[in-house]
Amino acid sequence: QVQLVESGGGLVQTGGSLRLSCLVSGRTFSRYAMGWFRQAPGKEREFVAGISSSAGITYYSRFVKGRFTVSRDNAKNTVYLQMNSLEPEDTALYYCAADLTLETVRRSPGYWGQGTRVTVSS
Protein backbone atom coordinates (compact mmCIF):
# COMPACT_ATOMS: atom_id res chain seq x y z
CA GLN A 1 0.00 0.00 0.00
CA VAL A 2 1.15 3.51 -0.83
CA GLN A 3 1.02 5.98 2.05
CA LEU A 4 1.03 9.75 1.62
CA VAL A 5 1.79 12.28 4.37
CA GLU A 6 1.23 15.98 3.75
CA SER A 7 2.96 18.79 5.60
CA GLY A 8 3.56 22.52 5.31
CA GLY A 9 0.09 23.86 5.94
CA GLY A 10 -0.53 26.77 8.25
CA LEU A 11 -1.77 30.31 8.59
CA VAL A 12 -0.64 32.96 6.13
CA GLN A 13 -1.79 36.45 5.24
CA THR A 14 -3.32 37.42 1.93
CA GLY A 15 -0.60 37.72 -0.70
CA GLY A 16 1.75 35.42 1.14
CA SER A 17 3.30 32.13 0.10
CA LEU A 18 3.34 28.60 1.41
CA ARG A 19 4.89 25.35 0.21
CA LEU A 20 3.15 22.07 0.84
CA SER A 21 5.02 18.76 0.77
CA CYS A 22 3.77 15.23 0.34
CA LEU A 23 6.06 12.39 1.34
CA VAL A 24 5.20 9.10 -0.34
CA SER A 25 6.19 5.71 1.03
CA GLY A 26 7.47 2.83 -1.04
CA ARG A 27 10.05 2.18 -3.71
CA THR A 28 7.82 2.90 -6.70
CA PHE A 29 7.15 6.62 -6.19
CA SER A 30 8.69 7.47 -9.54
CA ARG A 31 6.04 5.34 -11.29
CA TYR A 32 3.10 7.37 -9.93
CA ALA A 33 1.44 10.48 -11.17
CA MET A 34 0.64 12.83 -8.29
CA GLY A 35 -2.11 15.31 -7.63
CA TRP A 36 -3.23 17.95 -5.17
CA PHE A 37 -6.85 18.51 -4.18
CA ARG A 38 -8.51 20.83 -1.72
CA GLN A 39 -11.79 21.03 0.15
CA ALA A 40 -13.15 24.16 1.77
CA PRO A 41 -15.93 24.14 4.39
CA GLY A 42 -19.29 23.63 2.74
CA LYS A 43 -17.77 22.91 -0.67
CA GLU A 44 -16.94 19.79 -2.64
CA ARG A 45 -13.40 18.54 -3.03
CA GLU A 46 -11.75 19.98 -6.13
CA PHE A 47 -8.67 19.26 -8.18
CA VAL A 48 -5.86 21.78 -7.78
CA ALA A 49 -2.81 20.51 -9.65
CA GLY A 50 -1.23 17.35 -10.99
CA ILE A 51 2.13 16.17 -12.26
CA SER A 52 3.13 13.14 -14.31
CA SER A 53 5.55 10.51 -13.08
CA SER A 54 8.32 11.94 -15.25
CA ALA A 55 7.46 15.53 -14.23
CA GLY A 56 7.14 16.35 -17.91
CA ILE A 57 3.42 17.16 -17.79
CA THR A 58 1.51 19.31 -15.32
CA TYR A 59 -2.12 20.33 -15.02
CA TYR A 60 -3.66 23.15 -12.99
CA SER A 61 -7.11 24.23 -12.02
CA ARG A 62 -8.06 27.50 -13.67
CA PHE A 63 -8.50 28.93 -10.17
CA VAL A 64 -4.81 28.54 -9.30
CA LYS A 65 -2.98 28.57 -12.62
CA GLY A 66 -0.27 31.20 -12.57
CA ARG A 67 -0.12 31.27 -8.77
CA PHE A 68 0.58 27.65 -7.80
CA THR A 69 3.36 25.38 -9.03
CA VAL A 70 3.50 21.61 -8.61
CA SER A 71 6.85 19.83 -8.71
CA ARG A 72 8.42 16.58 -7.57
CA ASP A 73 11.72 15.19 -6.38
CA ASN A 74 11.73 11.48 -7.11
CA ALA A 75 14.96 10.96 -5.20
CA LYS A 76 13.18 12.18 -2.05
CA ASN A 77 9.82 10.53 -2.79
CA THR A 78 8.23 13.94 -2.41
CA VAL A 79 5.82 16.10 -4.37
CA TYR A 80 5.46 19.81 -3.66
CA LEU A 81 2.86 22.50 -4.14
CA GLN A 82 4.30 26.00 -4.11
CA MET A 83 1.48 28.46 -3.46
CA ASN A 84 2.05 32.15 -4.12
CA SER A 85 -0.23 35.19 -4.03
CA LEU A 86 -2.54 33.39 -1.65
CA GLU A 87 -6.09 34.60 -1.22
CA PRO A 88 -8.73 33.90 1.44
CA GLU A 89 -10.53 31.77 -1.16
CA ASP A 90 -7.57 29.38 -1.06
CA THR A 91 -8.40 28.46 2.53
CA ALA A 92 -9.06 24.72 2.59
CA LEU A 93 -7.84 21.32 3.63
CA TYR A 94 -5.29 20.28 1.01
CA TYR A 95 -4.87 16.62 0.08
CA CYS A 96 -2.14 14.81 -1.79
CA ALA A 97 -3.16 11.94 -4.08
CA ALA A 98 -1.48 9.33 -6.25
CA ASP A 99 -2.32 7.01 -9.11
CA LEU A 100 -0.64 5.48 -12.12
CA THR A 101 -1.55 8.19 -14.63
CA LEU A 102 -2.50 11.85 -14.60
CA GLU A 103 -5.90 10.97 -16.00
CA THR A 104 -6.71 8.58 -13.19
CA VAL A 105 -5.30 10.97 -10.58
CA ARG A 106 -7.65 13.69 -11.77
CA ARG A 107 -10.66 11.36 -12.02
CA SER A 108 -10.36 8.91 -9.12
CA PRO A 109 -7.04 8.65 -7.31
CA GLY A 110 -6.20 5.32 -5.76
CA TYR A 111 -4.32 6.77 -2.80
CA TRP A 112 -4.94 9.76 -0.55
CA GLY A 113 -3.16 11.51 2.26
CA GLN A 114 -4.88 12.80 5.39
CA GLY A 115 -4.61 16.44 4.41
CA THR A 116 -2.91 19.57 5.67
CA ARG A 117 -4.86 22.71 6.52
CA VAL A 118 -4.18 26.04 4.85
CA THR A 119 -5.75 29.20 6.22
CA VAL A 120 -5.34 32.52 4.45
CA SER A 121 -6.35 35.52 6.53
CA SER A 122 -7.74 38.70 5.05
N, C-alpha and C positions, 0 to 999 in steps of 0.2 A: 504494500500500500504506500502511496505517495502522501507525505505529510507536508503541509505548508504552514509557515508561521510568519505572520506579518508583524512589523514593528515600524516605529517612526511617526506614528500619529501624535497629535497633541493640539494645543491651542495656539492659534496664530492670528495676528491682526489682518484686516483687509489689506491686500497688496503684498502680503508677505509670501514666503516660500517654505516648502516643507518637502522632504524626501522620504518616501515610504520604501521599505525593503520587504522582500518576501524570501525567506530561506526555505529551500526545498530539500527534503530528505531523499536519499537514494543515490544510486550510481548512474541513473539514466536521465538526469535533469536535462542534458543537452538534446534529448530526443523530443522534449515536450514544448509545445507552444504554450505561452503564458498570457494571462489576461488579468485586468483589474476591473472590478465592479464596485459600485457604491449604492448604498441605500440610505435615504434620508427619512426622518420620521414622517409617517403618513404617506410615503411614496413607495412605488415598486422599485425593486432592484434594477439598476441599469448598467449597461456596459460602458466602461470608461476608455480603456485602451488595451491593445493586445500586441504581442510580438511573436514572430515565428521562432522556431527552434534555432535557426541559423542567425537570427537577428537581422535578416535581410529585408523583412517585411514588417511593417507596423500599421496598425489601424487605430483611429481615435474617434471618439464621439464628437459630434459637431459642437457640443457644449464646452469641450475642453481643448480642442485642436488649436494649436498656437500657444497654449499656456502650459500644457502638460507634456512630458516626454517620458516614454517608456524605454527601458534599456535592460540589458542582462549581462551578467558575468558568469559564463558557464563554468569557469574554474572555481568559482565560489558558490555555485549552486544558488545563485541569487538573482532575482529580478527586481528592478527599481521603478518607482514612479516619481519623477521629479515634478513638483507642482509649483508653478510660479503664478504671480498675479492673482492670488487666491481671493475669492469673493465669498460672502456669507452663504450664497447658494451652493457652494462646494461642501458645506457642512454635511457630513454623512459618516456612516460606518463603511470603511473601505475594505474590500475583500480581494484576496489574491486567488486565482484559479488556474488550473492546468488541464490540458488535454493534448491529444496527439497532433492536432492540426489547429490552425487559426479558426477555421470554420466551425469546428466542434467546440472550441473554447468560447466563441461568441454565442453559439446556439445553446449548448448544454454541457458545460464543463464537467469532467468526471471527478475532479478533485477541488476542494475548497479549503481555504484557511478559515480561522475564526474571526478575523476582522481586526482592524485597528481604527480607532475613532479619530476623526479630524473635525475640529471645531474652528470656524473662522468668525471672529468677532467683528462687529461693525463699528 
